[in-house]
Amino acid sequence: MEITSVLLKPLMTEKVTFTKEKYSQVAFLVHCKANKLEIKQAVEKAFDVKVEAVNIVRQAPRNRERQGRVIGRKPGWKKAYVTLRQGEKIEFFEGV
């Protein structure tokens, strides 16, 4: 997988802001088929930082139901929490 297609978008939520301040972690929505090594390489190349660890959260696709009938599907997603080395920071997330 190409490094440019691994990171889809950064996530800005209250939980991500808390983990950024306390644990030096940032979060990204990533491609569903990307693994930890590809995510680590993509973040290091895109933002010129050193990554210490990558944790992944995955949500499987689900059916949308109304009155017991399936009317569609909600897509699944994959989110990566990237822990940066001490002293490293991504300027994109600063000031948010």
C-alpha positions as CSV (number, residue, x, y, z in Angstrom):
1,M,0.0,0.0,0.0
2,E,1.3,3.5,-0.9
3,I,2.2,5.7,2.1
4,T,0.1,8.6,0.7
5,S,-3.1,6.5,0.9
6,V,-2.7,5.2,4.4
7,L,-3.7,8.3,6.4
8,L,-7.2,9.5,5.5
9,K,-7.7,12.4,8.0
10,P,-6.6,13.5,11.4
11,L,-9.2,13.3,14.2
12,M,-10.0,16.2,16.5
13,T,-12.2,15.1,19.4
14,E,-12.2,15.8,23.1
15,K,-10.7,12.4,23.8
16,V,-7.9,12.9,21.3
17,T,-7.1,16.3,22.8
18,F,-6.9,14.8,26.2
19,T,-4.6,12.0,25.1
20,K,-2.4,14.4,23.1
21,E,-1.8,16.5,26.3
22,K,-1.4,13.6,28.7
23,Y,0.2,10.8,26.7
24,S,1.6,12.6,23.6
25,Q,-0.7,10.6,21.3
26,V,-2.4,11.8,18.1
27,A,-5.2,10.0,16.2
28,F,-5.9,9.5,12.5
29,L,-8.6,7.8,10.5
30,V,-6.6,5.3,8.4
31,H,-7.3,3.0,5.5
32,C,-9.0,-0.2,6.6
33,K,-6.3,-2.5,5.2
34,A,-3.3,-0.6,6.6
35,N,-1.3,-2.3,9.3
36,K,0.7,-0.8,12.2
37,L,4.0,-0.7,10.3
38,E,2.5,1.1,7.3
39,I,0.9,3.6,9.6
40,K,4.1,4.2,11.5
41,Q,6.1,4.8,8.3
42,A,3.4,7.1,6.9
43,V,3.3,9.3,10.0
44,E,7.1,9.5,10.2
45,K,7.4,10.4,6.5
46,A,4.5,12.9,6.4
47,F,5.2,14.8,9.5
48,D,9.0,14.2,10.0
49,V,8.6,12.9,13.6
50,K,9.7,9.7,15.4
51,V,6.8,7.3,16.4
52,E,7.2,5.2,19.5
53,A,4.0,3.0,19.2
54,V,0.8,2.6,17.2
55,N,-2.5,1.3,18.6
56,I,-5.4,0.5,16.3
57,V,-9.2,0.6,17.0
58,R,-11.4,-1.0,14.4
59,Q,-15.2,-0.8,13.9
60,A,-16.8,-3.4,11.7
61,P,-19.5,-2.5,9.2
62,R,-23.0,-2.8,10.6
63,N,-26.6,-3.1,9.3
64,R,-28.9,-0.2,9.6
65,E,-32.3,-1.4,10.8
66,R,-35.7,0.3,11.1
67,Q,-38.6,-1.6,12.5
68,G,-36.7,-4.9,12.3
69,R,-35.9,-4.5,8.6
70,V,-32.4,-3.9,7.1
71,I,-32.5,-0.7,5.2
72,G,-28.8,-0.2,4.5
73,R,-25.3,-0.5,5.9
74,K,-23.0,1.7,8.0
75,P,-19.4,1.5,6.8
76,G,-16.7,0.3,9.1
77,W,-13.7,2.4,10.0
78,K,-10.2,2.0,11.4
79,K,-8.6,4.6,13.8
80,A,-5.0,4.7,14.8
81,Y,-3.6,6.3,18.0
82,V,0.0,7.2,17.3
83,T,2.3,7.7,20.3
84,L,5.2,10.1,19.6
85,R,8.6,10.0,21.2
86,Q,9.3,12.3,24.0
87,G,9.9,15.9,22.8
88,E,8.3,15.2,19.4
89,K,5.1,17.0,18.3
90,I,3.1,17.5,15.1
91,E,2.5,21.2,14.4
92,F,-0.8,20.4,12.7
93,F,-2.3,19.5,16.1
94,E,-0.8,22.4,18.0
95,G,-3.1,25.3,18.7
96,V,-6.3,23.2,18.5
